[in-house]
Amino acid sequence: MQSFQQDCVELALEKFRRGEVSRRGLMAGLAALGVAAAMPDAAQAQAAQQLVMVNWGGIANQGFGNFYGKPFSDANPGVTVVQDSTGPSAGRIRSMVESRRVTWDLCDSSATSSYLLGGMGLLNPVDYSVVNRAHVIGPTFALEHGAAPYSFSNVLVYDSSKFSEAPTSWADFWNLQKFPGTRLLRRDAAGALDVAQLSLGKSPENLYPLDIRACLARVREIRRSLVFWNSGSESEQFIRTGEAVMGMLWHTRAKVLEQESNGRFKFIWNQGILQPGIFVSPRGNPGGALVQKLLASMLANAAPQVELLKFLGNGPTNPDAAALVPEEFKKYNPTEPANARVQVAQDGRWWGQNYAQANADYIDMVTG
């Protein structure tokens, strides 16, 4: 199952191959995302001299080092930041920590994994005497075992040529009589069950805890009219080819569809599921407490976050970023105040406690 982070890398490379961005622009954008090619000496990082940041792949080479690492090194003489693009899955983090062979300092993860791994004692807690909570827009972006320098959303996308009026909510997504046609959901419970609960009329401010049984039953109601996606490009293709007329997609893919179709494919922010791009630090990391300063700098600097928004669409999480976002990018920014106001911040703690069983039940249903 492709993660949002992996899809961001794929999306960047697609834009580069189509000639929509220069190599320099690609390097800068992937650097802002925190992606760079693995360096052979990454595993040899020394505690006081190097920090290893791990992401999900790409060809950014020294991009991340130039965009974030160099400023951090300039402020901390003798310290360098190197990148490892081998993919920081929860399983690999757990294996490293339990074997006491940790070579990573900071990993692009998720709220769910931060609660799962943190609850098992496998992550360092964020030191909020170093990392400033005021540098994120809300509590879901600054967790006990991780913090988020970017955000993303699940949004409702629809083919406007198929309907005389626009859907405005997930209740409309479930209304096959008023809005006929095949629907699209991700082959993953996180996000899918959240919107199922919203479709049942539960208020966004009181969405959690989800009623898993009711949400699964709700998805089952329209099972014969559903197709499911595993990757961002696949979700885009389902909509583009007309195999689905309405779907839940990552907002970055929704933006591509809207722009490339000249507005035929539209999306709405209302009842979007806003999620944090959480970075975590494995317990026993070689760089020790210095990793807290690196995380703090990523959250504190709004300008690189805005560059990432402009390049890929990932939402900034620093409150100061909103004032830096150019007007033409505001409609595609999940954390633009007007957009964030109508979305629901996903409860990563609840998902951390319930994901394993909820997802197993969901997959059994959609594949049965």
WOFENNOR-V114768 format. One record per run of one state. SS is the DSSP state (h for helix, s for strand, l for the rest). FROM is the first residue (numbers start at 1). LEN is the number of residues. If there is no record, write none. Layout:
ss | from | len
SS | FROM | LEN
SS | FROM | LEN
This chain:
ss | from | len
l | 1 | 3
h | 4 | 14
l | 18 | 5
h | 23 | 11
l | 34 | 8
h | 42 | 3
l | 45 | 5
s | 50 | 5
l | 55 | 8
h | 63 | 13
l | 76 | 4
s | 80 | 5
l | 85 | 5
h | 90 | 10
l | 100 | 6
s | 106 | 3
l | 109 | 2
h | 111 | 9
l | 120 | 3
s | 123 | 1
l | 124 | 9
h | 133 | 3
l | 136 | 3
h | 139 | 3
s | 142 | 2
l | 144 | 2
s | 146 | 14
h | 160 | 3
l | 163 | 7
h | 170 | 4
l | 174 | 9
s | 183 | 4
l | 187 | 2
h | 189 | 11
l | 200 | 4
h | 204 | 3
l | 207 | 5
h | 212 | 10
l | 222 | 1
h | 223 | 3
s | 226 | 4
l | 230 | 2
h | 232 | 9
l | 241 | 5
s | 246 | 5
h | 251 | 10
l | 261 | 4
s | 265 | 16
l | 281 | 1
s | 282 | 1
l | 283 | 7
h | 290 | 11
l | 301 | 1
h | 302 | 10
l | 312 | 3
s | 315 | 2
l | 317 | 2
h | 319 | 6
l | 325 | 2
h | 327 | 4
l | 331 | 6
h | 337 | 4
l | 341 | 3
s | 344 | 2
l | 346 | 2
h | 348 | 20
l | 368 | 1
